[in-house]
Amino acid sequence: MNALDVDQIIEQPTIVIVGGGIVGLTAALLLKSLGQVTVLDKGGLSPKPLHVADRVLAINHASVQLFKTIGVWSDIQMHARAYDLMQVCDDQSGGQITFDAKVLKIPNLGYFVSQQVIVNALLKRIGQTKAITCYPHTVCEAIERQLRAITVRTSQHSLTANLLVGSDGAHSTLRDLLGFPTDRYKYTQQALTTTIEVESSCQTMAWQKFMEDGTLACLPIDKGNRYGIVWTALPERLQTWQAWSAPAFARLLQSYTDGWLKQVQVISPRLLYPLQFVHARSYIQAHAVLIGDAMHTTHPLAGLGLNVGLLDVASLYTVCRAAQQQHQPFYERLILRRYERQRKANVVKFLMMIEALNYGGTATGWGLQLGRYAGLQMCDRVTCIKRYVARYALGGEFCYDIQS
Ligand SMILES: Cc1cc2nc3c(=O)[nH]c(=O)nc-3n(C[C@H](O)[C@H](O)[C@H](O)COP(=O)(O)OP(=O)(O)OC[C@H]3O[C@@H](n4cnc5c(N)ncnc54)[C@H](O)[C@@H]3O)c2cc1C
């Protein structure tokens, strides 16, 4: 039987999404125009009150475009902080580079917003949408394959899907149940996040420092003079600092930010995250695809993991919609291969760039330090290089036609 036989096309295909994080929920809101969508998640799938300790995420222009397309941007924007300056410095060599939206002739470099704000906006939109059914507190326990579909078994349900989407994060159960070969390892670093308030600040500037064992980022957020802190370092150091009193940690932070932040007050608990690298060697099977952290997880130093996961969603939707418009079954392997081809080169390039930055940005030795200093100073002076780097980080390299 020809896999693309038009006689076999199902009028109302069913799409089951395992994992309702930001990537899975965004996929649900885009893919709903292709068929009936069900989202299942081990969590509650209900909006939560915002908390000062919520993790802050950098959102680039491509992600904003996607959120506009699915009608959630206005809810997110209310709590988002646009930034127009980004300063990156190297502690060991003293080199630094500044990205300035004005010089790059763009309105801003992106936004910082809490993860919970985005999740709440997506869940609100899904609540208004009949074509999406949510199963909270539900875990996928087994998978069965049929000739033209795939069945997901949970403790309460048996759901047959024409397309099964795995968006259940770095520790994806679905990826393992489907037997996707995957490369993974733990980074030697962990991440500590917290929220601080300062006396006064340049509230549209983000600041990041590369140090011997990790990076320290200060990201302006919505209210007053607040910053989200993301500090990656060796676990022993972070665990010690986590146990310190808030004033002692505030003094430490002030000293590490070279006095740039004044009168620091730590206003939320300090949370630790283990960091891992995950990359599935293939992204698709017949009737099944991976997206987001389930497909690729990396070090958060460039604040791009979610943004790249959202590009997976845009790419998957674009490929599937084009197939459906040509009366082809978008859930067949031959079609899904187009998604895999489209994403693989970009994802591999992204992962290699992060590995190079993590290794090159923290490595010691005078040769590397000198190279870093020269590289940063040169990039800082040559606008076209900066424009290229900024364009990549803003997601501009990937322009999808994503009308839903
Ligand atoms: C400290 C830190 C800072 C970061 N900062 C940034 C940033 O500034 N910008 C950026 O772009 N990225 C950032 N990232 C990366 C970003 O957080 C992730 O890439 C993004 O959250 C991945 O989203 P996801 O929806 O794919 O996965 P997840 O957010 O992990 O969501 C997975 C969902 O699946 C559910 N689930 C898990 N297992 C199961 C199961 N077995 N059955 C059913 N459901 C299941 C979970 O409950 C969850 O809802 C950062 C990461 C870290 C650790």
The ligand as an SDF file (V2000), in Angstrom:
LIG
                    3D

 53 58  0  0  0  0  0  0  0  0999 V2000
   17.5820   27.2380   34.7670 C   0  0  0  0  0  0  0  0  0  0  0  0
   17.0000   27.2180   33.3780 C   0  0  0  0  0  0  0  0  0  0  0  0
   16.7920   28.4110   32.7000 C   0  0  0  0  0  0  0  0  0  0  0  0
   16.2650   28.4020   31.3990 C   0  0  0  0  0  0  0  0  0  0  0  0
   16.0930   29.5860   30.7380 N   0  0  0  0  0  0  0  0  0  0  0  0
   15.6170   29.5930   29.4780 C   0  0  0  0  0  0  0  0  0  0  0  0
   15.3930   30.8170   28.7710 C   0  0  0  0  0  0  0  0  0  0  0  0
   15.6520   31.9090   29.2890 O   0  0  0  0  0  0  0  0  0  0  0  0
   14.9010   30.7560   27.5110 N   0  0  0  0  0  0  0  0  0  0  0  0
   14.6200   29.5790   26.8920 C   0  0  0  0  0  0  0  0  0  0  0  0
   14.2090   29.5850   25.7240 O   0  0  0  0  0  0  0  0  0  0  0  0
   14.8010   28.3920   27.5290 N   0  0  0  0  0  0  0  0  0  0  0  0
   15.2740   28.3700   28.8110 C   0  0  0  0  0  0  0  0  0  0  0  0
   15.4270   27.1850   29.4740 N   0  0  0  0  0  0  0  0  0  0  0  0
   15.0140   25.9390   28.8120 C   0  0  0  0  0  0  0  0  0  0  0  0
   13.4880   25.7840   28.9070 C   0  0  0  0  0  0  0  0  0  0  0  0
   13.0850   25.8670   30.2600 O   0  0  0  0  0  0  0  0  0  0  0  0
   13.0520   24.4470   28.3030 C   0  0  0  0  0  0  0  0  0  0  0  0
   13.6460   24.2940   27.0360 O   0  0  0  0  0  0  0  0  0  0  0  0
   11.5340   24.4080   28.1450 C   0  0  0  0  0  0  0  0  0  0  0  0
   10.8870   24.6140   29.3750 O   0  0  0  0  0  0  0  0  0  0  0  0
   11.1050   23.0410   27.5740 C   0  0  0  0  0  0  0  0  0  0  0  0
    9.7050   23.0080   27.4490 O   0  0  0  0  0  0  0  0  0  0  0  0
    8.9430   21.6210   27.1410 P   0  0  0  0  0  0  0  0  0  0  0  0
    7.4990   21.9770   27.1170 O   0  0  0  0  0  0  0  0  0  0  0  0
    9.5750   20.9540   25.9780 O   0  0  0  0  0  0  0  0  0  0  0  0
    9.2960   20.6950   28.4020 O   0  0  0  0  0  0  0  0  0  0  0  0
    8.8630   20.8440   29.9240 P   0  0  0  0  0  0  0  0  0  0  0  0
    8.7720   22.2770   30.3170 O   0  0  0  0  0  0  0  0  0  0  0  0
    9.8060   19.9850   30.6920 O   0  0  0  0  0  0  0  0  0  0  0  0
    7.4000   20.2430   29.9920 O   0  0  0  0  0  0  0  0  0  0  0  0
    7.1730   18.8520   29.9540 C   0  0  0  0  0  0  0  0  0  0  0  0
    5.7410   18.5870   30.3920 C   0  0  0  0  0  0  0  0  0  0  0  0
    5.5250   17.1680   30.3010 O   0  0  0  0  0  0  0  0  0  0  0  0
    4.9430   16.6900   31.4950 C   0  0  0  0  0  0  0  0  0  0  0  0
    5.3990   15.3050   31.6670 N   0  0  0  0  0  0  0  0  0  0  0  0
    6.6340   14.8750   31.9820 C   0  0  0  0  0  0  0  0  0  0  0  0
    6.6730   13.5400   32.0000 N   0  0  0  0  0  0  0  0  0  0  0  0
    5.4240   13.1080   31.6960 C   0  0  0  0  0  0  0  0  0  0  0  0
    4.8400   11.8360   31.5310 C   0  0  0  0  0  0  0  0  0  0  0  0
    5.5590   10.7110   31.7090 N   0  0  0  0  0  0  0  0  0  0  0  0
    3.5270   11.7580   31.2000 N   0  0  0  0  0  0  0  0  0  0  0  0
    2.7900   12.8830   31.0150 C   0  0  0  0  0  0  0  0  0  0  0  0
    3.3090   14.1270   31.1520 N   0  0  0  0  0  0  0  0  0  0  0  0
    4.6020   14.2290   31.4710 C   0  0  0  0  0  0  0  0  0  0  0  0
    5.4110   17.6280   32.5820 C   0  0  0  0  0  0  0  0  0  0  0  0
    4.5070   17.6550   33.6650 O   0  0  0  0  0  0  0  0  0  0  0  0
    5.4730   18.9670   31.8460 C   0  0  0  0  0  0  0  0  0  0  0  0
    4.2320   19.6510   31.9130 O   0  0  0  0  0  0  0  0  0  0  0  0
   15.9460   27.1690   30.7700 C   0  0  0  0  0  0  0  0  0  0  0  0
   16.1480   25.9620   31.4540 C   0  0  0  0  0  0  0  0  0  0  0  0
   16.6760   25.9850   32.7450 C   0  0  0  0  0  0  0  0  0  0  0  0
   16.8970   24.6630   33.4700 C   0  0  0  0  0  0  0  0  0  0  0  0
  1  2  1  0
  2  3  1  0
  2 52  2  0
  3  4  2  0
  4  5  1  0
  4 50  1  0
  5  6  2  0
  6  7  1  0
  6 13  1  0
  7  8  2  0
  7  9  1  0
  9 10  1  0
 10 11  2  0
 10 12  1  0
 12 13  2  0
 13 14  1  0
 14 15  1  0
 14 50  1  0
 15 16  1  0
 16 17  1  0
 16 18  1  0
 18 19  1  0
 18 20  1  0
 20 21  1  0
 20 22  1  0
 22 23  1  0
 23 24  1  0
 24 25  2  0
 24 26  1  0
 24 27  1  0
 27 28  1  0
 28 29  2  0
 28 30  1  0
 28 31  1  0
 31 32  1  0
 32 33  1  0
 33 34  1  0
 33 48  1  0
 34 35  1  0
 35 36  1  0
 35 46  1  0
 36 37  1  0
 36 45  1  0
 37 38  2  0
 38 39  1  0
 39 40  1  0
 39 45  2  0
 40 41  1  0
 40 42  2  0
 42 43  1  0
 43 44  2  0
 44 45  1  0
 46 47  1  0
 46 48  1  0
 48 49  1  0
 50 51  2  0
 51 52  1  0
 52 53  1  0
M  END
$$$$
